[in-house]
């Protein structure tokens, strides 16, 4: 592992740290919004009193905290590989440069000693393919980190994803809400395990998880800011058209989620992109609060 100077100093000074993924920079958002958002997320976390630790792999090294040049490389290059847990040994052995998903960011962050990770939406069970389950889910079931997100990405089978989390012991908290958010929408009709209204409350549950020696993640689900919410029925119509187009173009596997998110942005006139950025920024603020509460 290679720590940036800022992150190394944060560990030495016992400052709160928040991990950030890099797939959102390399594959999740278009240029130049990807690089602007990457820098904004880091600034938001610093302003909230924590230290950002964006994670990626460069030349086979697991980098915790990135330089401006490294972030620009992720944002501009077309050759950065998106890796999940199964690819970590390949990236290390072949000295690859890669962007980390929720699964790999959780894995690296936990082993680096970072307790809180902020992202947009987790992966889950794919629509129409119940056996196609994102590697994010089993990682959440076996890595005791706190993940702040806005639920699972809307392109997934949300009820099946929620059921998987319950079956596999992942604690789902609602941040000032009574149901699990649905990424671009504030409600899904799906249950949470407990509502929390402060970082202190979340911290107490996280501390209890650690005291019990449980290996599951705690998922803190945060609704998208109200002014950026998109009507669920409108979303479903946009998603249906995007899914039909993906089917016609024979897009599948790990390419399907970024393809659908990009297609939905086009078909919504950029509304889903604005919503995505807003929830990323909001989640970073909440993650910094929680990190400060459990440091």
C-alpha positions in Angstrom: 0.0 0.0 0.0 1.1 3.5 -0.8 -0.3 6.3 1.4 -0.3 10.0 0.3 1.4 12.4 2.7 -2.0 13.8 3.8 -3.4 10.4 4.6 -0.3 9.3 6.4 -0.4 12.4 8.5 -4.1 11.8 9.3 -3.3 8.4 10.6 -0.4 9.7 12.7 -2.6 12.5 14.1 -5.6 10.2 14.6 -7.8 12.3 12.4 -11.0 11.0 10.9 -10.6 9.6 7.4 -13.2 8.9 4.6 -12.4 6.6 1.8 -13.6 7.4 -1.8 -13.8 5.0 -4.7 -12.2 5.7 -8.1 -14.6 3.9 -10.5 -16.9 6.9 -10.3 -14.1 9.0 -11.8 -12.9 6.6 -14.4 -16.2 5.0 -15.5 -19.2 6.5 -13.6 -19.3 10.1 -14.7 -18.4 11.8 -18.0 -15.5 14.2 -18.4 -15.2 17.0 -17.2 -17.9 16.3 -14.5 -15.9 13.4 -13.2 -12.7 15.3 -12.4 -14.7 18.3 -11.0 -16.7 16.0 -8.7 -13.6 14.1 -7.6 -12.0 17.3 -6.4 -15.3 18.6 -4.9 -15.8 15.4 -2.9 -12.4 15.8 -1.4 -13.0 19.5 -0.6 -16.3 18.7 1.1 -14.8 16.1 3.3 -12.0 18.4 4.3 -14.4 21.3 5.0 -16.4 18.9 7.3 -13.3 18.2 9.4 -12.2 14.8 8.0 -9.4 13.7 5.5 -10.3 12.3 2.1 -8.6 9.1 0.9 -9.5 8.4 -2.7 -8.4 4.9 -3.6 -7.1 3.4 -6.8 -4.3 1.1 -8.1 -1.4 2.7 -10.0 1.3 0.4 -11.5 0.3 -2.4 -9.1 0.4 -0.3 -6.0 -2.7 0.2 -3.9 -2.8 3.9 -3.5 -4.7 5.4 -0.5 -5.0 9.1 -1.2 -4.3 10.3 -4.8 -2.4 13.3 -6.2 -4.0 15.7 -8.6 -2.1 14.1 -11.5 -3.4 10.6 -10.5 -7.0 11.9 -10.4 -6.6 13.5 -13.8 -5.2 10.3 -15.2 -8.3 8.4 -14.0 -10.6 11.1 -15.4 -9.1 11.4 -18.9 -7.7 7.9 -19.8 -9.7 5.4 -21.7 -7.4 2.5 -20.7 -8.0 2.4 -16.9 -9.3 -1.0 -15.9 -12.3 -1.3 -13.6 -11.5 -4.0 -11.0 -13.4 -5.9 -8.4 -12.0 -8.3 -5.7 -11.3 -11.1 -8.2 -9.0 -8.8 -10.2 -6.8 -7.6 -7.2 -4.2 -10.2 -7.6 -4.0 -9.7 -11.3 -3.6 -5.9 -10.9 -0.8 -6.5 -8.3 1.0 -9.1 -10.3 0.9 -7.3 -13.6 1.5 -3.8 -12.3 -1.7 -2.4 -13.7 -3.4 0.9 -13.2 -7.0 0.4 -12.2 -10.1 2.1 -10.8 -11.6 0.5 -7.7 -15.3 -0.4 -7.3 -17.3 -0.4 -4.1 -16.0 -4.0 -3.4 -12.3 -3.3 -3.9 -12.4 0.1 -2.2 -14.0 -1.5 0.8 -11.4 -4.2 0.8 -8.4 -1.9 0.5 -9.8 0.8 2.9 -10.5 -1.7 5.6 -7.1 -3.2 5.4 -5.6 0.3 5.5 -7.4 1.0 8.7 -10.1 3.4 7.3 -13.5 2.9 9.0 -15.8 5.0 6.7 -16.3 4.9 3.0 -18.5 7.2 1.0 -19.9 6.3 -2.4 -23.0 7.0 -4.6 -24.8 3.7 -4.9 -23.8 0.1 -4.3 -24.1 -2.8 -6.8 -26.7 -5.4 -6.3 -28.8 -8.1 -8.0 -29.3 -7.4 -11.7 -32.8 -7.1 -13.1 -34.0 -10.2 -14.8 -30.9 -12.1 -13.8 -31.2 -13.1 -10.2 -27.9 -15.1 -10.4 -26.0 -12.0 -11.6 -25.0 -10.5 -8.3 -22.5 -7.7 -7.9 -19.3 -8.5 -6.1 -20.1 -5.5 -3.9 -22.7 -7.5 -2.0 -20.5 -10.4 -0.7 -17.8 -7.8 0.1 -20.3 -5.9 2.3 -21.1 -9.1 4.1 -17.5 -9.9 5.0 -15.8 -6.6 5.5 -16.5 -4.6 8.7 -16.5 -1.1 7.3 -19.2 1.6 7.2 -20.4 2.5 3.8 -22.4 5.7 3.2 -24.5 5.5 0.0 -27.9 6.3 -1.4 -29.0 2.7 -1.6 -28.3 0.5 -4.7 -28.1 1.9 -8.2 -31.6 2.3 -9.7 -30.8 0.1 -12.7 -30.7 -3.0 -10.3 -33.4 -5.2 -8.8 -33.9 -3.2 -5.6 -36.2 -5.6 -3.7 -33.9 -8.6 -4.5 -30.9 -6.5 -3.5 -32.5 -5.6 -0.2 -33.4 -9.2 0.5 -29.8 -10.3 -0.2 -28.5 -7.7 2.3 -30.9 -8.9 5.0 -30.1 -12.6 4.4 -26.4 -12.0 4.6 -26.4 -9.9 7.7 -25.6 -6.5 6.4 -27.1 -3.8 8.7 -29.0 -1.2 6.8 -29.5 2.2 8.5 -31.6 5.0 7.2 -30.1 8.5 7.6 -33.0 10.6 8.8 -35.4 8.5 6.8 -37.7 5.5 7.4 -37.1 3.5 4.3 -34.2 2.6 2.0 -33.5 5.3 -0.7 -33.6 4.3 -4.3 -30.6 6.3 -5.6 -32.2 9.1 -7.6 -35.4 8.8 -5.6 -35.8 9.4 -1.8 -38.1 6.4 -1.3 -38.3 2.8 -2.5 -40.9 1.2 -0.2 -38.1 -1.1 1.1 -37.4 -1.3 4.8 -34.3 -0.3 6.8 -33.1 -2.0 10.0 -33.0 1.2 12.0 -33.4 5.0 11.5 -30.5 7.2 12.7 -30.8 11.0 13.1 -27.2 11.8 14.0 -23.7 10.7 13.5 -23.5 9.9 17.2 -26.4 7.4 16.8 -24.8 5.8 13.8 -21.5 5.7 15.6 -23.0 3.8 18.6 -24.3 1.1 16.3 -21.0 0.8 14.5 -19.2 0.5 17.8 -21.6 -2.2 18.9 -20.9 -4.1 15.7 -17.2 -3.9 16.4 -17.6 -4.9 20.0 -19.5 -8.0 18.9 -16.8 -8.9 16.4 -19.2 -9.1 13.5 -17.7 -9.1 10.0 -20.5 -7.3 8.2 -20.5 -3.8 6.9 -22.9 -1.2 8.2 -24.7 0.5 5.3 -25.8 4.0 6.0 -28.3 4.9 3.3 -28.8 8.6 2.7 -31.6 10.0 0.5 -30.7 12.2 -2.4 -31.3 16.0 -1.6 -34.9 16.7 -2.2 -34.4 19.3 -4.8 -32.5 16.8 -7.0 -35.0 13.9 -6.6 -36.5 12.4 -9.8 -40.0 11.0 -9.8 -39.9 7.2 -9.6 -42.4 6.6 -12.4 -40.4 9.0 -14.7 -37.2 7.1 -13.8 -38.8 3.7 -14.6 -39.9 4.9 -18.0 -36.4 6.2 -18.8 -34.8 3.0 -17.4 -37.1 0.8 -19.5 -36.1 2.6 -22.7 -32.4 2.4 -21.7 -32.7 -1.3 -21.0 -34.3 -1.9 -24.3 -31.4 0.0 -26.0 -28.8 -2.0 -24.1 -30.4 -5.2 -25.1 -30.4 -4.1 -28.8 -26.7 -3.2 -28.5 -25.9 -6.5 -26.7 -24.4 -4.7 -23.7 -24.0 -7.0 -20.7 -21.8 -8.0 -17.8 -19.8 -5.4 -15.9 -20.4 -2.9 -18.7 -24.2 -2.8 -18.3 -24.4 -0.5 -15.2 -22.2 2.4 -16.5 -23.9 2.1 -19.9 -27.3 2.4 -18.4 -26.4 5.3 -16.2 -25.0 7.1 -19.2 -28.0 6.4 -21.3 -30.4 7.5 -18.6 -28.5 10.8 -18.3 -29.0 11.4 -22.0 -32.6 10.5 -22.0 -33.4 12.6 -18.9 -31.7 15.7 -20.3 -28.9 15.5 -17.7 -31.3 15.3 -14.7 -29.9 11.9 -13.6 -26.3 13.2 -13.9 -27.1 16.2 -11.7 -28.9 14.0 -9.2 -25.9 11.6 -9.1 -23.4 14.3 -8.4 -25.7 15.9 -5.7 -26.1 12.6 -3.8 -22.3 11.9 -4.1 -21.6 15.3 -2.5 -24.3 14.9 0.2 -23.0 11.4 1.1 -19.5 12.7 1.5 -20.7 15.3 4.1 -22.6 12.6 6.0 -19.6 10.3 5.9 -17.3 12.9 7.2 -19.7 13.5 10.2 -19.8 9.8 11.0 -16.0 9.4 10.6 -15.5 12.3 13.1 -18.0 10.6 15.5 -16.1 7.3 15.6 -12.5 8.4 15.3 
